């Protein structure tokens, strides 16, 4: 039975998604589209929920020290492909290296909460599980957040030609480390389904308390999501109702994660 308080986990499928559609770049003009992208990337870095760091495969593959923003703008002007945000990628050949996407996250080391820049929550989970004597087999590589935004392929696509359809933009989570209450997948009681070994910290709602960690990093995520939503709506776009796993749906709203919802105090 797990005795530490890292009850959070990573998931193969997404557990939450926020998003909407930006108006067609052909209507907005590419200047406004790229200004939007720069604003969102700057906000992500300022709120420490995603910082884009290019790590070249070799000194010759540095793309002359260009940033992600400069690379995607040049790619659009050269090929007509418009990918504002990286999602799970892009392929290494795009960049001549890999793209790190760390976020500042809190987690427990023993009884102490520490905060670090984390590139891969799956690797952090492996370290936590191994330290408490568990089996990390099956834990996958997992980004802290997934920010995506791209133009769908369309007829007549050409270098520098603005897309004529809406641009879907989204933020997805594949880890519940951001939530005040979590399922507790790997704590030794079959996620609460085994009454004979039910963890003493499991609440009446069947979930585990992760509020001390969420209080450290989730306000920053919420500010980022609110900024993204406001920026899309200001440009005349739309913002959809969030999609969430049933266990987390009571804690999700259109602007982020509720830290003081009834589910968060069960």
C-alpha positions, 0 to 999 in steps of 0.5 A: 500500500502506498504511503507517500502522497503522490496519488496522481498518475499519467494516462494513455488517453487524454482526461481533459480537453479545452479548445475552440476555433480561430477564425480562418486566417484568410479572414484575419490576416496572417499578421494577426494570426502570428501575433496571436501565436506569439501572445499564447506562447509568451503566456505559456512561458510566463505562467510556466506551463510550457516552455519551448526549448530546441535541442539540436541533434548537432551544432550544424542542425541548429536552424541558425538558433531560430525559435519555434515561432520563427521556424513555424513562420518560415515553414508557412512562408516556404511550404504553406503548412501552418502549425502554430503550436507543437501538440505531441510533435513535431518530428525531429526532422522538422527541427534538426533536433527535439523540442523540449516542453517543460512545465513547472510542477509540484510533487512530493519527495517524502513529506516535502513538496518540491517544485521543478521544471518537468519535461516528461510527467511519465518519467517523473511518475516512474521515479516516484513509483520506483522509489516507493518499491512499485513497478513502473512498467507500462508508464508512458512518456507524458507531456505536462500539457499538450497545446495544439493548433494547426491548419487542416490540409485544403485544396490550393494550399501554397507557400504563404497562402492563408488557410481559408478554414477555421483553425482548431486550437486546444489544450489537453491533459494526459495527467491528473497532477493538475487536479485537486482530487485524483483517481489514485491508479497506482496506490495498491487498492485497485483505484478504490475498487477493492474494499478489502485494501481500500486506502485510508486516504481515499475520500467518500467520492472515491478520489484521493486528495491532491489539493496541496500540489494542485494549489502550487501549479494549477492556478498558473494553468488556469490563467493560461487557459483563460488567456487562450480563451479570451484571445480566441474570442477577441478575434471572433473565434469560438470556445467549446465546452470542455471535454473531460473524463467522468471522474474529473468532469465535476472539477472542470469548467470552460476556463480551467480546473476548479480548485474549490469545487464540491468534488475538491473537498469531499 
